[in-house]
Amino acid sequence: MPFMKNAKSKVAPATGGESPEKNQAKVDKAKSAKEKALLRRQQIRRAQTQHRQRKANYLKQLELDVAQLRDLISLTEYEGHALKKENEDIRTVLGGAGVGTPPALMLAGIPEVDIGVLQTEVPEPVQVDSLVPLQTDSTAPPPASPQAASSELFGDIDIDDWAVTLSMDEAMGTPCFHVSSGSGSSGASVTSIASPARSVGDVHFTPAQEQRAINFILALEHVCWNHFGPGDFECHDHEQGQDVGQDVGHALMASAYCMASAPETVYTDREALDSKKKRSRSPPLQWAALGTTLKSLHGLARSLNPGGQEIAPVQAWFELASRYPVDILMGDGVLDTLQREFRGVVRCVAFGAAIERLAFESVITRVLGPSESSLSSS
């Protein structure tokens, strides 16, 4: 009997514990998750490096463009002074020959020369065939004003100054970033800016469409509106002990462009928006931001690589623009409907906002239907 008792006690632990295969499976699963996290971090680090390099190249190109424009302005001023001196010399010659100021010069605002009493005898008349008065046309447009000339001169320059607003968005149910035209104190819409359409990738956007697209991306990033700290950007002191060039979490987002230029007071004033009771009474926070364009966001989207299972909001917009015509996306309420549908789909992962690929495809098919590219491929 003692022998049988001991035998039972030896068998019991083997039947009550987990098998070695299950333990090994747990170890392999934990190791796989750790390797995926490490791979994800390496991808983000490479993307950050590429993003900084593109930003440096972009700033360098802007400096060269500004220097070239200054040279052109100096050359224009020099030519203007030369023309003015030439006109004064012509007026002097005409005055000495007893000829009045031609109507063409009078139209330009140059007063007629007071030549006093005309000479009765002119030894040799001056040839003034080259100064035939211009034919005036009552239907011709008036001369351009200096302000119009200035706007035409700088019409192709991409100023890209936006006014960023952080306030409660009722449609998304949370505070959101929003950009509007930064020109003027009245907060006029960007549609009033007379600048041509720009190409991003293979798609053309008007200024109004570009502003709406940026706001669409910012709306999809609503889950991360308060996930930024002062130490994440070079313009502030790194209070969190982070060095420039180190991974800083949510830096690779469109919202980061807005917060990069935000004053430090925004970080403290936004605390009122964290409280649901104070959100409705809190005034919106507003500041200026530079360099937030679809072109820069397009470069950011190409540098991201979240994998085949996820898609970042900044990538979502450019994928939509490549699959559907911009006129359809900018149609009545289409983007607003997409924002509401994505409200419960976007989630915050370790390095920013992301949408599961299957959920993304389900939403756009439900709202927009199958794209032409998908129909042709099928």
C-alpha positions as CSV (number, residue, x, y, z in Angstrom):
1,M,0.0,0.0,0.0
2,P,2.7,2.6,0.7
3,F,4.2,1.9,-2.7
4,M,0.9,2.6,-4.4
5,K,0.4,5.8,-2.5
6,N,3.8,7.1,-3.6
7,A,3.1,6.2,-7.2
8,K,-0.1,8.2,-7.3
9,S,1.6,11.2,-5.8
10,K,4.2,11.1,-8.6
11,V,1.6,11.0,-11.3
12,A,-0.6,13.8,-10.1
13,P,1.7,16.8,-11.0
14,A,2.0,15.6,-14.6
15,T,-1.8,15.6,-15.1
16,G,-2.5,18.9,-13.3
17,G,0.2,21.2,-14.9
18,E,0.6,22.6,-18.5
19,S,2.5,20.6,-21.1
20,P,5.9,21.8,-22.3
21,E,4.5,22.4,-25.7
22,K,2.0,25.0,-24.4
23,N,4.8,26.7,-22.4
24,Q,7.0,26.8,-25.4
25,A,4.1,28.3,-27.5
26,K,3.7,31.1,-24.9
27,V,7.4,31.9,-25.0
28,D,7.4,31.9,-28.8
29,K,4.4,34.2,-28.9
30,A,6.0,36.7,-26.4
31,K,9.2,36.6,-28.4
32,S,7.3,37.3,-31.6
33,A,5.5,40.2,-30.2
34,K,8.8,41.7,-28.9
35,E,10.4,41.3,-32.3
36,K,7.4,43.0,-34.0
37,A,7.6,45.9,-31.6
38,L,11.4,46.2,-32.2
39,L,10.8,46.1,-36.0
40,R,8.1,48.7,-35.7
41,R,10.4,51.0,-33.8
42,Q,13.2,50.6,-36.3
43,Q,10.8,51.5,-39.1
44,I,9.7,54.6,-37.3
45,R,13.3,55.7,-36.6
46,R,14.1,55.4,-40.3
47,A,11.0,57.3,-41.3
48,Q,11.9,60.1,-38.8
49,T,15.4,60.3,-40.3
50,Q,14.0,60.6,-43.8
51,H,11.5,63.1,-42.7
52,R,14.1,65.4,-41.1
53,Q,16.3,65.2,-44.2
54,R,13.4,66.2,-46.5
55,K,12.5,69.0,-44.1
56,A,16.1,70.3,-44.2
57,N,16.2,70.1,-48.0
58,Y,12.8,71.9,-48.2
59,L,14.1,74.7,-46.0
60,K,17.3,75.0,-48.0
61,Q,15.3,75.3,-51.2
62,L,13.1,78.0,-49.7
63,E,16.1,80.0,-48.7
64,L,17.4,79.8,-52.3
65,D,14.0,80.9,-53.6
66,V,13.9,83.9,-51.3
67,A,17.4,84.9,-52.3
68,Q,16.4,84.7,-56.0
69,L,13.3,86.7,-55.4
70,R,15.3,89.4,-53.6
71,D,17.7,89.6,-56.6
72,L,14.7,90.0,-58.9
73,I,13.2,92.7,-56.8
74,S,16.6,94.6,-56.7
75,L,16.9,94.3,-60.5
76,T,13.3,95.6,-61.0
77,E,14.0,98.6,-58.8
78,Y,17.2,99.3,-60.7
79,E,15.3,99.2,-64.0
80,G,12.6,101.4,-62.6
81,H,15.0,104.1,-61.6
82,A,16.7,103.9,-65.1
83,L,13.3,104.3,-66.8
84,K,12.5,107.2,-64.6
85,K,15.7,109.0,-65.4
86,E,15.2,108.3,-69.1
87,N,11.7,109.9,-69.0
88,E,13.1,112.9,-67.2
89,D,15.7,113.3,-69.9
90,I,13.0,113.1,-72.6
91,R,10.9,115.7,-70.9
92,T,13.9,118.0,-70.7
93,V,14.6,117.7,-74.4
94,L,10.9,118.3,-75.3
95,G,10.8,121.3,-73.0
96,G,13.9,122.8,-74.6
97,A,12.4,122.2,-78.1
98,G,9.1,123.9,-77.2
99,V,7.1,120.7,-77.4
100,G,4.4,120.0,-74.7
101,T,4.3,116.8,-72.7
102,P,2.8,113.9,-74.9
103,P,-0.6,112.6,-73.7
104,A,1.0,109.2,-73.0
105,L,3.2,110.7,-70.3
106,M,0.3,112.7,-68.9
107,L,-1.7,109.5,-68.5
108,A,1.1,108.1,-66.5
109,G,0.7,111.0,-64.0
110,I,3.7,113.1,-65.1
111,P,2.8,116.8,-65.0
112,E,3.2,118.9,-68.2
113,V,6.4,120.9,-68.3
114,D,5.9,124.7,-68.0
115,I,8.1,126.0,-70.8
116,G,6.9,129.6,-70.5
117,V,6.9,131.6,-73.8
118,L,7.5,129.5,-76.9
119,Q,10.4,130.4,-79.1
120,T,9.3,131.9,-82.4
121,E,12.2,130.3,-84.3
122,V,13.4,126.8,-84.0
123,P,16.6,126.2,-85.9
124,E,16.1,122.5,-86.3
125,P,13.0,120.6,-85.2
126,V,13.5,117.5,-83.0
127,Q,12.4,114.2,-84.4
128,V,9.7,112.9,-82.0
129,D,8.3,110.1,-84.3
130,S,9.2,107.6,-81.6
131,L,7.1,109.4,-79.1
132,V,3.8,109.1,-80.9
133,P,1.0,109.3,-78.3
134,L,-0.6,106.0,-77.3
135,Q,-4.1,105.4,-78.6
136,T,-6.5,105.2,-75.6
137,D,-9.3,102.8,-75.5
138,S,-12.3,103.4,-73.2
139,T,-12.9,99.7,-72.9
140,A,-9.4,98.9,-71.8
141,P,-9.0,98.0,-68.1
142,P,-7.5,100.6,-65.9
143,P,-3.8,100.4,-65.0
144,A,-3.0,97.9,-62.3
145,S,-2.6,99.2,-58.8
146,P,0.7,98.6,-56.8
147,Q,-1.2,96.2,-54.6
148,A,-2.4,94.2,-57.6
149,A,1.1,94.2,-59.1
150,S,2.6,93.0,-55.8
151,S,0.0,90.1,-55.6
152,E,0.8,89.1,-59.2
153,L,4.5,89.2,-58.5
154,F,4.2,86.9,-55.5
155,G,1.2,84.9,-56.8
156,D,3.3,81.7,-57.3
157,I,5.0,81.9,-54.0
158,D,3.8,79.2,-51.5
159,I,3.4,81.2,-48.3
160,D,1.6,78.3,-46.5
161,D,0.8,80.2,-43.4
162,W,-2.2,78.8,-41.5
163,A,-4.1,79.7,-38.4
164,V,-4.4,76.5,-36.3
165,T,-7.4,76.2,-34.0
166,L,-7.7,73.5,-31.2
167,S,-11.3,73.4,-30.0
168,M,-14.2,71.0,-29.3
169,D,-15.5,69.3,-32.4
170,E,-19.1,68.2,-31.9
171,A,-19.1,65.8,-34.9
172,M,-16.0,63.9,-33.7
173,G,-17.0,64.2,-30.1
174,T,-13.6,65.3,-29.0
175,P,-11.2,68.3,-29.4
176,C,-9.7,68.5,-32.9
177,F,-7.1,70.6,-34.8
178,H,-8.4,72.7,-37.6
179,V,-6.5,75.0,-40.1
180,S,-7.8,78.1,-41.8
181,S,-6.2,80.9,-43.8
182,G,-3.7,82.8,-41.8
183,S,-3.9,86.0,-44.0
184,G,-5.6,88.9,-42.4
185,S,-7.2,89.3,-38.9
186,S,-10.7,88.6,-40.1
187,G,-10.0,84.9,-40.6
188,A,-11.1,84.8,-44.3
189,S,-11.4,81.5,-46.0
190,V,-8.6,80.3,-48.1
191,T,-10.9,80.4,-51.1
192,S,-10.4,84.1,-51.3
193,I,-6.7,83.6,-52.1
194,A,-6.1,83.9,-55.8
195,S,-3.4,81.3,-56.2
196,P,-3.3,78.5,-58.9
197,A,-4.0,74.8,-58.3
198,R,-1.1,72.7,-57.2
199,S,-0.2,69.1,-58.0
200,V,0.5,66.6,-55.3
201,G,1.5,63.3,-56.7
202,D,-0.7,63.0,-59.8
203,V,-3.7,64.9,-58.4
204,H,-4.4,68.7,-58.8
205,F,-5.8,70.6,-55.8
206,T,-7.1,74.1,-55.5
207,P,-6.3,76.0,-52.3
208,A,-9.8,75.4,-50.9
209,Q,-9.5,71.7,-51.6
210,E,-6.0,71.5,-50.0
211,Q,-7.3,73.2,-46.8
212,R,-10.3,70.8,-46.7
213,A,-8.0,67.7,-47.2
214,I,-5.7,68.8,-44.4
215,N,-8.6,69.3,-42.0
216,F,-9.9,65.8,-43.0
217,I,-6.5,64.3,-42.0
218,L,-6.5,66.2,-38.7
219,A,-10.0,65.1,-38.0
220,L,-9.0,61.4,-38.4
221,E,-6.2,62.0,-35.9
222,H,-8.7,63.2,-33.2
223,V,-7.8,60.3,-30.9
224,C,-4.3,61.8,-30.4
225,W,-5.0,65.5,-30.0
226,N,-3.5,65.6,-26.4
227,H,-0.7,63.1,-27.0
228,F,2.0,65.8,-27.5
229,G,4.4,67.2,-25.0
230,P,6.7,70.3,-25.1
231,G,9.8,68.1,-25.2
232,D,8.6,66.6,-28.5
233,F,9.7,69.6,-30.6
234,E,13.0,71.5,-31.0
235,C,11.4,74.9,-30.4
236,H,10.8,74.1,-26.7
237,D,13.1,73.1,-23.9
238,H,13.3,69.3,-23.6
239,E,11.8,69.1,-20.2
240,Q,11.2,65.4,-20.5
241,G,14.9,64.6,-21.0
242,Q,14.5,63.7,-24.7
243,D,17.3,64.6,-27.1
244,V,16.8,65.8,-30.6
245,G,16.7,62.9,-33.0
246,Q,15.3,60.4,-30.4
247,D,12.0,58.7,-31.0
248,V,9.3,61.0,-29.6
249,G,6.1,59.0,-30.1
250,H,3.6,60.9,-32.2
251,A,6.0,63.0,-34.2
252,L,5.1,61.4,-37.5
253,M,1.5,62.8,-37.7
254,A,-0.1,65.8,-39.4
255,S,-1.1,67.0,-36.0
256,A,2.6,67.2,-35.1
257,Y,3.0,69.9,-37.7
258,C,0.4,72.0,-35.8
259,M,1.9,71.5,-32.4
260,A,5.4,72.0,-33.5
261,S,4.8,75.8,-33.8
262,A,2.4,76.1,-30.8
263,P,3.5,78.3,-28.0
264,E,4.1,76.7,-24.6
265,T,1.0,78.3,-23.2
266,V,-1.1,76.0,-25.4
267,Y,0.1,73.0,-23.5
268,T,-1.2,74.5,-20.2
269,D,-4.3,76.1,-21.6
270,R,-5.5,72.8,-23.3
271,E,-5.9,71.3,-19.8
272,A,-9.4,72.8,-19.8
273,L,-10.2,70.7,-22.9
274,D,-9.2,67.5,-21.0
275,S,-12.1,68.0,-18.6
276,K,-15.5,67.1,-20.2
277,K,-17.3,69.5,-17.9
278,K,-15.2,72.5,-19.1
279,R,-15.0,71.7,-22.9
280,S,-18.2,73.5,-23.8
281,R,-17.1,76.7,-21.9
282,S,-13.4,76.7,-22.9
283,P,-12.5,79.2,-25.7
284,P,-10.7,77.7,-28.7
285,L,-6.9,77.9,-28.7
286,Q,-5.4,79.5,-31.8
287,W,-1.9,80.1,-33.1
288,A,0.1,80.4,-36.4
289,A,1.7,77.5,-38.2
290,L,4.0,77.3,-41.2
291,G,4.8,74.7,-43.7
292,T,1.7,72.5,-43.3
293,T,1.0,71.6,-46.9
294,L,-0.4,68.6,-48.8
295,K,3.0,68.2,-50.4
296,S,4.8,67.9,-47.1
297,L,2.1,65.5,-45.8
298,H,2.5,63.5,-49.0
299,G,6.2,63.0,-48.2
300,L,5.3,62.0,-44.7
301,A,2.8,59.4,-45.9
302,R,5.3,57.8,-48.3
303,S,7.8,57.5,-45.4
304,L,5.4,55.6,-43.2
305,N,5.2,51.8,-43.3
306,P,2.6,50.6,-40.7
307,G,2.3,47.3,-42.5
308,G,-0.5,45.7,-44.5
309,Q,-2.9,45.4,-41.5
310,E,-3.0,49.2,-40.7
311,I,-3.1,52.5,-42.4
312,A,-2.3,55.9,-41.0
313,P,-4.8,58.8,-41.4
314,V,-2.3,60.8,-43.5
315,Q,-2.0,57.7,-45.8
316,A,-5.8,57.3,-45.9
317,W,-6.4,60.6,-47.6
318,F,-3.8,60.1,-50.4
319,E,-5.1,56.6,-51.0
320,L,-8.7,58.0,-51.3
321,A,-7.4,60.7,-53.7
322,S,-5.7,58.0,-55.8
323,R,-8.8,55.8,-56.0
324,Y,-11.6,58.4,-56.4
325,P,-11.8,61.7,-58.3
326,V,-11.2,64.8,-56.1
327,D,-14.5,66.3,-57.2
328,I,-16.4,63.3,-55.8
329,L,-14.5,63.4,-52.5
330,M,-15.1,67.1,-52.2
331,G,-18.8,66.7,-53.0
332,D,-21.6,67.6,-50.7
333,G,-20.9,66.1,-47.3
334,V,-18.8,63.2,-48.5
335,L,-15.8,64.0,-46.3
336,D,-18.1,64.8,-43.4
337,T,-19.8,61.4,-43.7
338,L,-16.4,59.7,-43.9
339,Q,-15.2,61.5,-40.8
340,R,-18.3,60.3,-38.8
341,E,-17.9,56.8,-40.1
342,F,-14.2,56.7,-39.1
343,R,-15.0,58.1,-35.6
344,G,-15.1,54.8,-33.9
345,V,-12.6,53.1,-36.2
346,V,-9.5,55.1,-35.6
347,R,-7.4,54.1,-32.6
348,C,-4.2,55.3,-31.1
349,V,-1.3,52.8,-31.3
350,A,2.2,53.2,-29.9
351,F,3.3,55.7,-32.5
352,G,0.1,57.6,-33.5
353,A,-3.3,57.1,-35.0
354,A,-4.1,54.1,-37.2
355,I,-7.0,52.4,-38.9
356,E,-7.3,48.7,-39.5
357,R,-7.1,48.0,-43.2
358,L,-10.3,45.9,-43.3
359,A,-12.3,48.6,-41.4
360,F,-10.9,51.2,-43.8
361,E,-12.0,49.3,-46.8
362,S,-15.4,48.6,-45.3
363,V,-16.1,52.3,-44.6
364,I,-15.1,53.7,-48.0
365,T,-17.0,51.0,-49.8
366,R,-20.1,51.7,-47.8
367,V,-19.9,55.5,-48.3
368,L,-18.3,55.8,-51.8
369,G,-18.9,52.4,-53.3
370,P,-16.2,50.5,-55.3
371,S,-13.6,52.7,-57.0
372,E,-13.0,52.6,-60.8
373,S,-9.6,51.0,-60.2
374,S,-11.1,48.1,-58.2
375,L,-13.8,47.5,-60.8
376,S,-11.2,47.5,-63.7
377,S,-8.9,45.1,-61.8
378,S,-11.8,42.7,-61.1
